[in-house]
Amino acid sequence: MKTTVSSKGQIVLPAEFRRMDRIEPGQEFDVDRLDRGDYRLVRRATPPNEGAIDWLLACPEKGFFVRVESESTDSL
C-alpha cells in the first residue's frame, strides 16, 4: 500500500492495516532506520492489564464492579 509523508512529517497507516491489526489512536510505535530509505515500524507492547479497570467501570450494569477492602499480608 502507498502512503504519503505530510508537511508535518507524519505518515498515515492505511485504514485497512489499522483495522486488521486493531491499531487505536494514541498507540505508540518504535521506528528503526535499517538502511538508507529502509525503516521498520514496530508497535510497542501495552501492559497486559492496561485499560482493565476502565473497561470494568464502563459496564452498563451499575454496581457490577465493587471495590473490596483487602487485609494486610504483614501478619502472614
Summary of the structure (lengths in Angstrom):
residues: 76
radius of gyration: 20.6
end to end distance: 58.9
largest distance: 61.9
contacts: 84
relative contact order: 0.09
helix: 16%
strand: 20%
